[in-house]
Amino acid sequence: MAGNTPPRPNKPRGQSREDRLKSALKANLARRKAQARARADEAGNKDDKEQE
């Protein structure tokens, strides 16, 4: 029976998939919030300049 390999034991190597996804989601959310703040500040600065 060539090709039969025993199943590998599930050994945690570093972070689990769930932990990696959680940290990636958190980083993505922080990045998007920063972008939204930057856009809001930029829009606010344009409005101030137009009123002068």
N, C-alpha and C positions, 0 to 999 in steps of 0.2 A: 504494500500500500504506500506507494511513493506520494509525497505531497502532504501527507497528514502530519501536522505539527500540533503539539499540545497547546492549549490556550494559554496565553500569557496572563500572569497574575496582574491585577490592577494595582500598580504601585504609584503612589502620588509622586510625581516628579515636579518639584517646585510648586508653583501655583496650580490650582485646579482650573479647569476651563471656566467654571462659573466665576471664580475669583478674577480671572483675567478679563472676562466679559464685563464684570461689574466695574473694574477699574477703568476699562476702556470707555464705558458708558459715562462714568463720572468725569473723565477727562474731556470727552466730547461735549458734554453739557457745559462744563466750565468754559471751554473754548467758544461755544456758541453764545453764551451769556456775555463774554468779553466782546465778541463781535457786535452783538446787539447794543451794548453800552457805547461802543465806539461809533456806531452809526447814529445813535441818538445824540451823542455829543456833537458829531459832525453836522447833523441836521439843525441842532440848536445854534451852533455857531453861524450857519448860513442865514438863519432867520434873524439873528442879531445884526449881521452885516447889512442885510437888506433894509432894515428899519432905520439905519443911520442916514 
